[in-house]
Amino acid sequence: MNAKVYFIGAGPGAPDLITLRGARALGAADVVLYAGSLVPEAVLEHCREDVQAINTAGLNLQEQKDWYLRAMQNGWTVARLHSGDPSIYGATAEQMELLRGLEVPYEVIPGVSSFTACAAALGAELTRPEVSQTIIITRGSGRASPVPESEALAGLAAHRATMCIFLSGRQLETVVAELLTQYPPETPAALVQRVSQPEERHHRAPLGRLLSGLKLSDWALTTMILVGGALGEDLGVTSRLYDPEYAHRFRRAEGGAE
């Protein structure tokens, strides 16, 4: 049997928010590599009892390569678990390049991203007619992954679209200050921490008062910032999709108009 690697989106943390395809691949794996700092061990309930589960939080890329080489030598199936969806801040590209060099086949299984899980936790729709039809996903700049100057937060915020800002809990004051250069202080905003996990919590307030009264150190890890008019409640705007007078190929409008 030849080795194969599956990059699996583990979802935002709750073990039942992994996809069926991801859970099946996880259950068939001989080795599971997962970043324990981001992926809760509860997700490993989908694994076989005899699986080799390796926490990669303390491993560099070369040390992870060693596991892929062992998989090649032994014909193992490897599940590489990534939090959320592997395509978003997953550091998967360098691993895929490594596997191509080793001629090890791999497959990517998408997962539920934390930004959609945060919207669900807030009971919010991120796109609203006449308010925002655009979602901007970005992050605060970090040592490991600096953000290009052309994608500076204030520039992105100029669109006043719905923004979901990953990995910024340690920079809350800076991020909010930059957002306020473009969004009005009354813009709806929220913090969501450890979404879908037992410790989940969220805090909603207008952007200008979002951090008032908070102990910022309590929100430093695993926190997403969401901001935009679409997060508002009772906006009084509706999509025309279900308007009785709106016709489309699958439904006649009231009165028979097409």
Backbone as CSV, one residue per row, in Angstrom:
resi,resn,N_x,N_y,N_z,CA_x,CA_y,CA_z,C_x,C_y,C_z
1,MET,0.847,-1.200,0.000,0.000,0.000,0.000,0.876,1.241,0.000
2,ASN,0.561,2.180,-0.862,1.342,3.413,-0.958,0.858,4.439,0.054
3,ALA,1.792,5.263,0.520,1.454,6.312,1.477,0.613,7.389,0.804
4,LYS,-0.229,8.021,1.598,-1.011,9.156,1.128,-1.277,10.066,2.310
5,VAL,-1.321,11.372,2.044,-1.575,12.362,3.086,-2.890,13.068,2.794
6,TYR,-3.721,13.171,3.811,-4.967,13.933,3.721,-4.834,15.181,4.580
7,PHE,-4.958,16.345,3.959,-5.051,17.589,4.716,-6.529,17.796,5.035
8,ILE,-6.859,17.747,6.314,-8.262,17.738,6.722,-8.594,18.982,7.515
9,GLY,-9.636,19.682,7.107,-10.136,20.797,7.902,-10.880,20.263,9.104
10,ALA,-10.360,20.518,10.297,-10.960,19.993,11.521,-12.181,20.782,11.950
11,GLY,-12.431,21.933,11.285,-13.505,22.795,11.732,-13.058,23.673,12.882
12,PRO,-13.982,24.417,13.482,-13.613,25.396,14.506,-13.315,24.809,15.883
13,GLY,-13.555,23.521,16.069,-13.203,22.930,17.365,-14.157,21.867,17.852
14,ALA,-15.446,22.062,17.669,-16.410,21.055,18.095,-16.219,19.800,17.246
15,PRO,-16.120,18.625,17.866,-15.833,17.413,17.091,-16.911,17.042,16.082
16,ASP,-18.142,17.543,16.276,-19.195,17.219,15.315,-19.321,18.273,14.212
17,LEU,-18.374,19.216,14.153,-18.360,20.184,13.052,-17.289,19.861,12.014
18,ILE,-16.680,18.685,12.108,-15.836,18.204,11.027,-16.769,17.619,9.972
19,THR,-16.375,17.631,8.702,-17.232,17.069,7.670,-17.245,15.544,7.743
20,LEU,-18.259,14.941,7.143,-18.324,13.479,7.091,-17.116,12.910,6.365
21,ARG,-16.727,13.560,5.287,-15.557,13.091,4.532,-14.299,13.180,5.381
22,GLY,-14.166,14.290,6.122,-13.011,14.448,6.988,-12.976,13.411,8.087
23,ALA,-14.131,13.138,8.700,-14.191,12.143,9.779,-13.849,10.756,9.257
24,ARG,-14.319,10.426,8.036,-13.999,9.111,7.471,-12.506,8.982,7.210
25,ALA,-11.899,10.028,6.660,-10.461,9.983,6.388,-9.674,9.891,7.693
26,LEU,-10.149,10.596,8.711,-9.482,10.562,10.012,-9.561,9.153,10.606
27,GLY,-10.706,8.506,10.429,-10.890,7.169,10.963,-10.086,6.099,10.249
28,ALA,-9.618,6.400,9.029,-8.841,5.423,8.260,-7.339,5.639,8.387
29,ALA,-6.928,6.716,9.059,-5.510,7.087,9.090,-4.705,6.226,10.054
30,ASP,-3.459,5.941,9.651,-2.500,5.261,10.537,-1.803,6.250,11.457
31,VAL,-1.600,7.473,10.935,-0.920,8.530,11.684,-1.738,9.811,11.554
32,VAL,-1.884,10.517,12.658,-2.547,11.819,12.640,-1.576,12.862,13.160
33,LEU,-1.347,13.876,12.371,-0.541,15.026,12.782,-1.499,16.184,13.023
34,TYR,-1.467,16.771,14.210,-2.395,17.857,14.518,-1.693,18.869,15.410
35,ALA,-2.043,20.129,15.232,-1.484,21.195,16.072,-2.348,21.317,17.317
36,GLY,-1.867,20.781,18.412,-2.653,20.770,19.636,-2.955,22.145,20.189
37,SER,-2.203,23.155,19.761,-2.474,24.513,20.214,-3.733,25.085,19.575
38,LEU,-4.180,24.475,18.472,-5.339,24.982,17.735,-6.457,23.959,17.583
39,VAL,-6.103,22.693,17.482,-7.094,21.640,17.272,-7.333,20.918,18.596
40,PRO,-8.534,21.011,19.160,-8.806,20.321,20.429,-8.683,18.800,20.273
41,GLU,-8.203,18.152,21.317,-8.058,16.695,21.271,-9.396,15.995,21.093
42,ALA,-10.491,16.670,21.414,-11.817,16.058,21.251,-12.071,15.643,19.809
43,VAL,-11.456,16.332,18.852,-11.652,15.991,17.438,-11.075,14.613,17.133
44,LEU,-10.109,14.181,17.932,-9.467,12.885,17.698,-10.378,11.707,18.030
45,GLU,-11.577,11.979,18.513,-12.515,10.887,18.788,-12.896,10.132,17.515
46,HIS,-12.631,10.726,16.372,-12.945,10.075,15.097,-11.839,9.098,14.664
47,CYS,-10.722,9.061,15.394,-9.586,8.221,15.009,-9.758,6.782,15.503
48,ARG,-8.988,5.882,14.899,-8.905,4.516,15.397,-8.188,4.504,16.744
49,GLU,-8.450,3.478,17.529,-7.813,3.393,18.841,-6.305,3.205,18.736
50,ASP,-5.848,2.574,17.660,-4.411,2.290,17.537,-3.664,3.340,16.719
51,VAL,-4.297,4.481,16.448,-3.663,5.507,15.621,-2.460,6.115,16.356
52,GLN,-1.475,6.532,15.602,-0.363,7.305,16.151,-0.730,8.785,16.031
53,ALA,-1.057,9.434,17.137,-1.464,10.840,17.131,-0.293,11.698,17.597
54,ILE,0.166,12.571,16.721,1.351,13.386,16.984,0.953,14.858,17.060
55,ASN,1.190,15.474,18.211,0.948,16.905,18.375,2.120,17.661,17.752
56,THR,1.847,18.402,16.680,2.920,19.082,15.944,3.213,20.485,16.449
57,ALA,2.550,20.899,17.541,2.737,22.272,18.022,4.195,22.589,18.299
58,GLY,4.973,21.572,18.708,6.380,21.799,19.010,7.332,21.340,17.924
59,LEU,6.798,20.993,16.743,7.648,20.475,15.662,7.852,21.518,14.575
60,ASN,9.083,21.586,14.036,9.319,22.437,12.874,9.007,21.642,11.603
61,LEU,9.148,22.288,10.449,8.768,21.642,9.197,9.633,20.415,8.906
62,GLN,10.922,20.482,9.227,11.806,19.336,8.984,11.366,18.142,9.822
63,GLU,10.971,18.402,11.071,10.529,17.314,11.936,9.207,16.713,11.443
64,GLN,8.364,17.551,10.859,7.145,17.026,10.253,7.473,16.226,8.990
65,LYS,8.469,16.700,8.233,8.912,15.961,7.049,9.357,14.553,7.429
66,ASP,9.997,14.415,8.583,10.439,13.099,9.025,9.263,12.140,9.164
67,TRP,8.127,12.630,9.614,6.944,11.774,9.719,6.423,11.386,8.339
68,TYR,6.474,12.325,7.392,6.046,11.989,6.028,6.987,10.943,5.417
69,LEU,8.279,11.055,5.715,9.232,10.056,5.209,8.948,8.686,5.811
70,ARG,8.629,8.645,7.105,8.264,7.367,7.723,7.012,6.793,7.068
71,ALA,6.070,7.666,6.759,4.845,7.201,6.101,5.161,6.578,4.743
72,MET,6.088,7.210,4.000,6.507,6.655,2.712,7.103,5.257,2.894
73,GLN,7.959,5.132,3.879,8.666,3.867,4.095,7.730,2.744,4.534
74,ASN,6.664,3.110,5.247,5.771,2.105,5.812,4.424,1.988,5.096
75,GLY,4.219,2.845,4.102,2.944,2.796,3.389,1.769,3.271,4.218
76,TRP,2.021,4.212,5.140,0.975,4.686,6.033,0.090,5.736,5.355
77,THR,-1.148,5.792,5.803,-2.041,6.901,5.477,-1.937,7.924,6.597
78,VAL,-1.687,9.172,6.218,-1.495,10.243,7.198,-2.644,11.237,7.108
79,ALA,-3.225,11.581,8.248,-4.205,12.655,8.324,-3.531,13.866,8.947
80,ARG,-3.437,14.934,8.180,-2.844,16.183,8.702,-3.988,17.118,9.036
81,LEU,-4.309,17.222,10.319,-5.448,18.009,10.772,-5.079,19.477,10.907
82,HIS,-5.908,20.338,10.313,-5.726,21.777,10.445,-7.015,22.390,10.971
83,SER,-6.899,23.375,11.844,-8.088,24.010,12.386,-8.846,24.745,11.288
84,GLY,-10.158,24.809,11.429,-10.985,25.495,10.446,-10.889,24.825,9.093
85,ASP,-10.595,25.626,8.079,-10.407,25.119,6.723,-8.925,25.232,6.373
86,PRO,-8.339,24.201,5.750,-6.895,24.218,5.484,-6.429,25.345,4.567
87,SER,-7.351,25.921,3.797,-6.941,26.941,2.831,-6.801,28.329,3.448
88,ILE,-7.217,28.496,4.708,-7.178,29.818,5.342,-6.206,29.788,6.519
89,TYR,-5.085,30.475,6.389,-4.069,30.561,7.439,-3.684,29.177,7.963
90,GLY,-3.563,28.218,7.043,-3.284,26.853,7.452,-1.831,26.443,7.365
91,ALA,-0.974,27.264,6.762,0.438,26.907,6.543,0.544,25.554,5.852
92,THR,-0.383,25.329,4.907,-0.396,24.050,4.186,0.429,24.097,2.903
93,ALA,0.606,25.268,2.313,1.263,25.355,1.004,2.669,24.786,1.040
94,GLU,3.427,25.097,2.117,4.797,24.599,2.186,4.838,23.086,2.390
95,GLN,3.821,22.555,3.080,3.765,21.108,3.259,3.416,20.411,1.945
96,MET,2.516,21.010,1.178,2.161,20.438,-0.118,3.359,20.449,-1.062
97,GLU,4.095,21.541,-1.031,5.305,21.619,-1.855,6.299,20.535,-1.448
98,LEU,6.440,20.330,-0.164,7.330,19.295,0.352,6.888,17.914,-0.150
99,LEU,5.587,17.636,-0.079,5.073,16.335,-0.499,5.224,16.123,-2.002
100,ARG,5.051,17.206,-2.767,5.272,17.072,-4.218,6.720,16.695,-4.499
101,GLY,7.651,17.285,-3.731,9.062,16.949,-3.908,9.357,15.510,-3.537
102,LEU,8.613,14.982,-2.559,8.792,13.592,-2.141,7.982,12.623,-3.002
103,GLU,7.155,13.189,-3.884,6.255,12.396,-4.738,5.289,11.558,-3.908
104,VAL,4.806,12.182,-2.835,3.783,11.568,-2.000,2.440,12.190,-2.378
105,PRO,1.456,11.397,-2.773,0.157,11.965,-3.140,-0.568,12.531,-1.921
106,TYR,-1.331,13.585,-2.160,-2.094,14.175,-1.070,-3.445,14.645,-1.576
107,GLU,-4.352,14.821,-0.655,-5.708,15.287,-0.964,-6.135,16.261,0.115
108,VAL,-6.857,17.299,-0.276,-7.331,18.302,0.684,-8.825,18.117,0.905
109,ILE,-9.213,18.036,2.162,-10.621,17.928,2.524,-11.017,19.210,3.251
110,PRO,-11.881,20.014,2.669,-12.208,21.306,3.284,-12.944,21.140,4.600
111,GLY,-12.941,22.224,5.379,-13.596,22.198,6.682,-14.411,23.451,6.928
112,VAL,-15.155,23.452,8.006,-15.948,24.611,8.411,-15.005,25.670,8.961
113,SER,-14.992,26.838,8.366,-14.099,27.893,8.835,-14.649,28.556,10.084
114,SER,-13.752,29.046,10.915,-14.186,29.699,12.149,-14.971,30.976,11.882
115,PHE,-14.761,31.621,10.719,-15.516,32.861,10.499,-16.991,32.558,10.263
116,THR,-17.298,31.438,9.607,-18.709,31.075,9.442,-19.285,30.543,10.754
117,ALA,-18.450,29.859,11.545,-18.909,29.387,12.850,-19.202,30.572,13.769
118,CYS,-18.398,31.637,13.665,-18.646,32.833,14.480,-19.972,33.487,14.091
119,ALA,-20.244,33.553,12.796,-21.518,34.115,12.346,-22.680,33.304,12.901
120,ALA,-22.526,31.970,12.896,-23.576,31.112,13.444,-23.764,31.350,14.938
121,ALA,-22.649,31.495,15.657,-22.729,31.724,17.101,-23.432,33.037,17.417
122,LEU,-23.244,34.025,16.558,-23.870,35.336,16.756,-25.297,35.382,16.223
123,GLY,-25.703,34.335,15.504,-27.018,34.345,14.866,-27.109,35.425,13.808
124,ALA,-26.021,35.602,13.070,-25.927,36.711,12.127,-25.712,36.219,10.707
125,GLU,-26.184,37.001,9.745,-25.846,36.798,8.342,-24.814,37.858,7.977
126,LEU,-23.754,37.458,7.332,-22.654,38.385,7.064,-22.872,39.223,5.813
127,THR,-23.845,38.860,4.998,-24.173,39.639,3.805,-25.644,40.025,3.872
128,ARG,-25.914,41.321,3.743,-27.285,41.806,3.796,-27.528,42.736,2.613
129,PRO,-28.690,42.628,1.964,-28.992,43.502,0.836,-28.887,44.973,1.227
130,GLU,-28.293,45.749,0.342,-28.160,47.198,0.496,-27.255,47.605,1.660
131,VAL,-26.699,46.623,2.383,-25.808,46.933,3.503,-24.385,46.480,3.179
132,SER,-24.217,45.188,2.924,-22.916,44.662,2.512,-23.113,43.350,1.769
133,GLN,-22.502,43.242,0.617,-22.497,42.013,-0.164,-21.081,41.478,-0.310
134,THR,-20.202,41.962,0.536,-18.786,41.578,0.470,-18.291,41.219,1.864
135,ILE,-17.521,40.144,1.942,-16.884,39.741,3.190,-15.374,39.793,2.991
136,ILE,-14.686,40.512,3.841,-13.231,40.586,3.797,-12.669,39.768,4.947
137,ILE,-11.860,38.778,4.611,-11.194,37.939,5.613,-9.739,38.371,5.673
138,THR,-9.287,38.744,6.844,-7.900,39.169,6.976,-7.410,38.836,8.379
139,ARG,-6.234,39.298,8.710,-5.659,39.023,10.018,-4.729,40.155,10.422
140,GLY,-4.438,40.227,11.691,-3.430,41.163,12.148,-2.059,40.664,11.750
141,SER,-1.133,41.565,11.571,0.214,41.175,11.161,0.937,40.516,12.324
142,GLY,1.635,39.408,12.031,2.370,38.691,13.070,3.799,38.421,12.640
143,ARG,4.626,37.972,13.574,6.033,37.708,13.271,6.183,36.596,12.243
144,ALA,5.358,35.547,12.368,5.487,34.409,11.458,4.911,34.712,10.085
145,SER,3.858,35.542,10.045,3.181,35.824,8.773,2.818,37.298,8.703
146,PRO,3.778,38.154,8.344,3.466,39.585,8.232,2.475,39.847,7.102
147,VAL,1.609,40.823,7.307,0.622,41.195,6.294,1.267,42.191,5.323
148,PRO,1.108,41.985,4.005,1.672,42.942,3.041,1.133,44.356,3.273
149,GLU,1.968,45.356,3.027,1.545,46.745,3.237,0.320,47.097,2.404
150,SER,0.204,46.485,1.228,-0.940,46.775,0.358,-2.256,46.265,0.942
151,GLU,-2.164,45.424,1.994,-3.364,44.890,2.633,-3.515,45.428,4.054
152,ALA,-2.992,46.610,4.291,-3.116,47.229,5.617,-4.588,47.329,6.006
153,LEU,-4.853,47.131,7.279,-6.231,47.036,7.756,-7.053,48.276,7.427
154,ALA,-6.466,49.444,7.604,-7.212,50.676,7.343,-7.638,50.763,5.879
155,GLY,-6.779,50.283,4.974,-7.130,50.301,3.557,-8.283,49.365,3.241
156,LEU,-8.255,48.172,3.823,-9.352,47.223,3.613,-10.647,47.753,4.222
157,ALA,-10.528,48.396,5.381,-11.709,48.899,6.080,-12.396,50.020,5.317
158,ALA,-11.677,50.641,4.395,-12.267,51.735,3.620,-13.491,51.286,2.837
159,HIS,-13.589,49.989,2.541,-14.749,49.474,1.814,-15.992,49.411,2.696
160,ARG,-15.803,49.413,3.996,-16.890,49.292,4.975,-17.734,48.041,4.726
161,ALA,-17.113,47.013,4.191,-17.761,45.720,4.022,-17.748,44.988,5.367
162,THR,-18.348,43.819,5.404,-18.229,42.976,6.595,-16.801,42.463,6.670
163,MET,-16.167,42.628,7.813,-14.795,42.150,7.983,-14.734,41.117,9.091
164,CYS,-13.968,40.055,8.834,-13.706,39.012,9.827,-12.194,38.960,10.001
165,ILE,-11.730,39.301,11.170,-10.297,39.478,11.396,-9.796,38.360,12.310
166,PHE,-9.001,37.476,11.739,-8.454,36.326,12.437,-7.229,36.738,13.274
167,LEU,-6.903,35.918,14.243,-5.590,35.913,14.899,-5.145,37.290,15.380
168,SER,-6.063,38.018,15.977,-5.743,39.394,16.351,-6.036,39.697,17.809
169,GLY,-6.237,38.662,18.617,-6.583,38.886,20.008,-5.535,39.655,20.795
170,ARG,-4.267,39.501,20.422,-3.199,40.212,21.131,-3.057,41.657,20.652
171,GLN,-3.807,42.030,19.618,-3.679,43.370,19.037,-5.020,44.099,19.023
172,LEU,-5.883,43.798,19.959,-7.242,44.327,19.910,-7.275,45.857,19.843
173,GLU,-6.505,46.501,20.684,-6.540,47.975,20.698,-6.074,48.550,19.368
174,THR,-4.992,47.988,18.826,-4.475,48.470,17.542,-5.474,48.227,16.422
175,VAL,-6.049,47.027,16.392,-7.001,46.683,15.333,-8.224,47.589,15.385
176,VAL,-8.797,47.752,16.557,-9.994,48.596,16.677,-9.677,50.044,16.301
177,ALA,-8.525,50.541,16.694,-8.143,51.914,16.340,-8.055,52.075,14.823
178,GLU,-7.484,51.085,14.130,-7.396,51.159,12.671,-8.771,51.073,12.024
179,LEU,-9.623,50.216,12.542,-10.968,50.104,11.985,-11.733,51.419,12.135
180,LEU,-11.525,52.092,13.248,-12.246,53.342,13.505,-11.799,54.492,12.601
181,THR,-10.705,54.309,11.885,-10.330,55.343,10.907,-11.258,55.318,9.703
182,GLN,-12.036,54.236,9.539,-12.907,54.098,8.368,-14.369,53.829,8.731
183,TYR,-14.588,52.998,9.734,-15.968,52.686,10.128,-16.461,53.701,11.153
184,PRO,-17.725,54.096,11.080,-18.279,54.965,12.134,-18.280,54.238,13.478
185,PRO,-18.143,54.967,14.591,-18.091,54.332,15.916,-19.318,53.486,16.233
186,GLU,-20.468,53.804,15.615,-21.687,53.050,15.918,-21.823,51.762,15.107
187,THR,-20.824,51.452,14.277,-20.882,50.229,13.472,-20.953,48.993,14.365
188,PRO,-21.883,48.070,14.111,-21.958,46.847,14.923,-20.664,46.033,14.831
189,ALA,-20.237,45.486,15.967,-19.007,44.697,16.010,-19.142,43.617,17.080
190,ALA,-18.258,42.638,17.007,-18.318,41.536,17.977,-16.948,40.895,18.137
191,LEU,-16.718,40.345,19.308,-15.592,39.462,19.580,-16.154,38.076,19.834
192,VAL,-15.551,37.065,19.218,-15.951,35.683,19.482,-14.688,34.890,19.797
193,GLN,-14.716,34.208,20.924,-13.540,33.447,21.373,-13.883,31.962,21.461
194,ARG,-12.950,31.133,20.972,-13.081,29.669,21.021,-14.453,29.210,20.541
195,VAL,-14.826,29.666,19.367,-16.152,29.367,18.834,-16.367,27.865,18.703
196,SER,-17.538,27.415,19.081,-18.023,26.025,19.018,-17.431,25.128,20.099
197,GLN,-16.525,25.644,20.909,-15.899,24.853,21.958,-16.587,25.136,23.303
198,PRO,-16.396,24.274,24.287,-17.082,24.483,25.568,-16.816,25.848,26.193
199,GLU,-15.651,26.435,25.915,-15.296,27.736,26.510,-15.772,28.923,25.667
200,GLU,-16.560,28.658,24.630,-16.989,29.740,23.734,-17.645,30.890,24.496
201,ARG,-17.314,32.098,24.064,-18.011,33.284,24.558,-17.946,34.361,23.495
202,HIS,-18.900,35.277,23.550,-18.887,36.390,22.606,-19.346,37.675,23.277
203,HIS,-18.931,38.753,22.662,-19.227,40.087,23.197,-19.569,40.985,22.021
204,ARG,-20.749,41.606,22.069,-21.206,42.492,20.989,-21.342,43.908,21.519
205,ALA,-20.954,44.865,20.674,-21.088,46.283,21.033,-20.775,47.103,19.784
206,PRO,-21.190,48.360,19.750,-20.731,49.237,18.667,-19.207,49.313,18.672
207,LEU,-18.622,49.447,17.522,-17.167,49.415,17.393,-16.478,50.399,18.333
208,GLY,-17.027,51.585,18.459,-16.400,52.597,19.298,-16.374,52.242,20.770
209,ARG,-17.236,51.297,21.182,-17.274,50.895,22.592,-16.969,49.409,22.758
210,LEU,-16.454,48.784,21.725,-16.268,47.330,21.739,-15.371,46.866,22.889
211,LEU,-14.334,47.620,23.185,-13.360,47.186,24.190,-13.610,47.795,25.566
212,SER,-14.628,48.616,25.677,-14.895,49.284,26.961,-15.245,48.258,28.037
213,GLY,-14.543,48.361,29.159,-14.836,47.502,30.294,-14.296,46.092,30.195
214,LEU,-13.610,45.752,29.106,-13.074,44.402,28.946,-11.667,44.301,29.524
215,LYS,-11.341,43.144,30.065,-9.959,42.836,30.420,-9.341,42.207,29.172
216,LEU,-8.558,42.986,28.457,-8.107,42.581,27.132,-7.279,41.300,27.154
217,SER,-6.554,41.069,28.234,-5.735,39.860,28.295,-6.594,38.597,28.273
218,ASP,-7.855,38.708,28.691,-8.752,37.551,28.686,-9.161,37.156,27.266
219,TRP,-8.973,38.064,26.332,-9.390,37.825,24.946,-8.189,37.668,24.017
220,ALA,-7.019,37.440,24.562,-5.793,37.466,23.763,-5.670,36.279,22.810
221,LEU,-6.250,35.135,23.164,-6.062,33.936,22.343,-7.368,33.480,21.706
222,THR,-7.242,32.931,20.489,-8.348,32.281,19.774,-9.579,33.175,19.714
223,THR,-9.368,34.435,19.369,-10.462,35.410,19.277,-10.540,35.985,17.874
224,MET,-11.757,36.077,17.358,-11.989,36.723,16.071,-12.766,38.010,16.287
225,ILE,-12.420,39.035,15.499,-13.160,40.295,15.501,-14.018,40.331,14.238
226,LEU,-15.299,40.640,14.413,-16.192,40.815,13.270,-16.765,42.218,13.348
227,VAL,-16.859,42.883,12.204,-17.362,44.252,12.183,-18.079,44.503,10.865
228,GLY,-19.116,45.323,10.917,-19.813,45.691,9.696,-21.291,45.896,9.937
229,GLY,-21.887,46.699,9.089,-23.311,47.004,9.235,-24.202,45.787,9.166
230,ALA,-23.769,44.743,8.458,-24.590,43.546,8.327,-24.821,42.841,9.650
231,LEU,-23.980,43.110,10.651,-24.139,42.476,11.956,-25.247,43.128,12.780
232,GLY,-25.777,44.224,12.293,-26.836,44.911,13.026,-28.131,44.114,13.036
233,GLU,-28.943,44.338,14.035,-30.229,43.665,14.151,-31.337,44.640,13.767
234,ASP,-32.455,44.072,13.290,-33.622,44.879,12.905,-33.242,45.976,11.912
235,LEU,-32.546,45.562,10.859,-32.091,46.537,9.857,-33.209,46.974,8.912
236,GLY,-34.273,46.184,8.848,-35.373,46.554,7.966,-35.083,46.360,6.495
237,VAL,-34.101,45.507,6.160,-33.797,45.211,4.761,-33.986,43.717,4.537
238,THR,-34.524,43.366,3.388,-34.748,41.960,3.054,-34.300,41.687,1.637
239,SER,-33.916,40.452,1.399,-33.573,40.041,0.046,-34.836,39.956,-0.797
240,ARG,-34.731,40.258,-2.081,-35.878,40.130,-2.981,-36.140,38.676,-3.344
241,LEU,-35.233,37.770,-2.974,-35.333,36.387,-3.417,-36.682,35.767,-3.076
242,TYR,-37.214,36.083,-1.876,-38.476,35.482,-1.453,-39.642,36.469,-1.486
243,ASP,-39.425,37.613,-2.116,-40.497,38.591,-2.276,-41.587,37.991,-3.158
244,PRO,-42.864,38.058,-2.743,-43.944,37.469,-3.541,-44.016,38.020,-4.966
245,GLU,-43.530,39.251,-5.161,-43.619,39.868,-6.479,-42.361,39.649,-7.320
246,TYR,-41.422,38.873,-6.781,-40.174,38.622,-7.508,-40.244,37.247,-8.171
247,ALA,-40.120,37.222,-9.483,-40.190,35.971,-10.229,-38.797,35.540,-10.660
248,HIS,-38.586,34.224,-10.718,-37.348,33.680,-11.272,-37.667,32.338,-11.912
249,ARG,-36.703,31.659,-12.405,-36.942,30.466,-13.217,-37.655,29.355,-12.461
250,PHE,-37.619,29.397,-11.133,-38.247,28.341,-10.342,-39.575,28.759,-9.709
251,ARG,-39.972,30.032,-9.845,-41.194,30.475,-9.173,-41.816,31.640,-9.913
252,ARG,-43.121,31.590,-10.049,-43.859,32.727,-10.606,-44.111,33.772,-9.528
253,ALA,-44.177,35.004,-9.935,-44.553,36.053,-9.009,-46.054,36.023,-8.798
254,GLU,-46.491,36.609,-7.685,-47.935,36.694,-7.448,-48.585,37.446,-8.601
255,GLY,-49.717,36.942,-9.054,-50.376,37.555,-10.200,-49.946,36.922,-11.517
256,GLY,-48.975,35.997,-11.445,-48.602,35.262,-12.651,-47.500,35.868,-13.469
257,ALA,-46.918,37.014,-13.036,-45.839,37.633,-13.812,-44.619,36.730,-13.824
258,GLU,-43.836,36.798,-14.895,-42.645,35.934,-15.016,-41.390,36.787,-14.995
